[in-house]
Amino acid sequence: MKHLTLCAALGAATLLSACVVVPAHRGYYDGGYAAAPAVVVDAPPPAPYAEVVPVTPYPGAVWIGGYWGWSGGRHQWVPGYYERPRAGYRYEPHRWENHGGRWHLRAGAWVRL
């Protein structure tokens, strides 16, 4: 019985060692999906953050710069990341716009050339 339990444990360990954890893909928004909820606040965003851009992970990767988002009643930095480019598109980054003293966050998106 001990031998069978040991073999089963070793077999399970061998199978589980082949499992790989892959980070979630950050998708893109090109206007074809439901729009993100509007963010409108009274507080202006902080000064731009000097982000250190890491080495390109693969040829042709596009850096999507970070931005000041809004969460928990305050501005919070959302770090940038690399993404595969889309043929025939360019990336329009997130931006804050002031309209009548209120600040509107416009989501970044891939837009057709």
N, C-alpha and C positions, 0 to 999 in steps of 0.2 A: 504494500500500500504506500509506504514511504517513497519507493522508487517511482511509482505512478504519479504521485503528487509532485515530486521533484521534476519529472519530465514535463508535466503540464505547466508548471511554473516557468521552466526554462523555455518551453515553446511559446508561452504568452509573452515572455520578456523579449524573445527574438522577434515576434510579430510586432510588438509595440515599438521596438527600436527602429522600425522602418517608417514610423509615423513622422511627419514633418509639419511643423506649425508655420503657416505662411501668414504674413501680416495682411490685414484687410486692404483691398484696393480702394484708393480714393477715386471715386467716379468723377464724371464730368457732367456739366449741365449745359445743354446747347439750346435750350428753349423748348425741347420736345417733351419734357417731363413736367410734372407739377412744379410750379415755382415755389421757392423757399419762402417761408413766412417773412413778411416785411419787418424790418427793424427800423424804427423811428424813435430817436431819443433827443433829449434836450442838451446833453453833454457832448461837447466836441471831442473827437478822438485825440489821444495823446500824440506827441510828436512822433514822426516816423522812427521805427526801430531799426537799428543797423544790424541786419541779419547776416551771419556768416554762411555763405553758400558752399555746401560740401562738394567734393569732387563728383563729377558726373558718373552715375552708376553704370551707364551703357551709352554707346554712341547715339547721338540724336536726341537724347533725353532733354525735355524742356523743364526749366526751373519755374515753378509756380510760387511766386513770392508770398511770404506771410502777410498778414494784415491784422488790424485791430478789429476784433469781433465784439459782440455784446453778449454777456452771459452773467446771470446772477446779479443783475442791476448795475453792472460796471463793464468797462472796456477790458478785454482780455486778449493777449496776443495769441494768434493762431499761427503756428510756425509753417514755413513754406515746405515744399516737397517737390520731387521730380515726378514727371508724368510722361508717358509716351505722347508724341505729337499726333495730331489728327490731320491727315492729308486734306488740304483745301481750307483749313481753319487757322486762326490765330487766337491766342488766349488774351482775353480782356480781363485784367485783374480786378479784384474787389476794390471798391472805393467808397469813400464817404462824401456825400453831397449835402450842402446846406441849403435848405429851402425855408425861407421865412423864419430863421432862427432855430429850426429843428434839423437834426442831422439824420439823413437817410443812408443806410448801408445798401449799396448795390452789389449784388453777388457777382463774383467772377464767373466767366463763361467762355467756352470756345465759340467763336463767331466765324461765319463764312467769310472768306476773302472776297 
